[in-house]
Amino acid sequence: MAVLDTSIAIRKVAMDILAMREHGRIELKRKLLRKGALPELIDAVLDQLTEDKLLSEHRYLESYIRSRANNGYGPLRIQQELMERGLNKADINQALQEADYDWQEQLEALWQRKFGAPPKDAKEKAKQGRFLLYRGFYMDAISKLLNRK
């Protein structure tokens, strides 16, 4: 593996990575380290990319939330995944609030796709509830949905 020992080389690799999709600062830093970038040069390059508006935590949050929500994940799961990626909980919560998603509607659409029929008994109801909880939806929203079915 070649060592990326100049700011220009690190910036080029970072821009190639960002051309694929949005990344958070910590995630991009990890990738650059794996590609051989000198640790002492990375922060300055990332600061410059942020200043040039090529690296944006806000855009990354919006993109990630949209992608995961469209794949049937709820706000709790999305929040947990973003926290694992090193993002600030307050920023995540703000982005989730700003996201234009009706989480109850998302929950119902996922339930319809996955199950489509009301639970036959308590065991089936618990199974459906566990699945929806695993997907990151709030327990009260799940209970509301399953008690109507």
Disulfide bonds with the S-S distance in Angstrom:
none
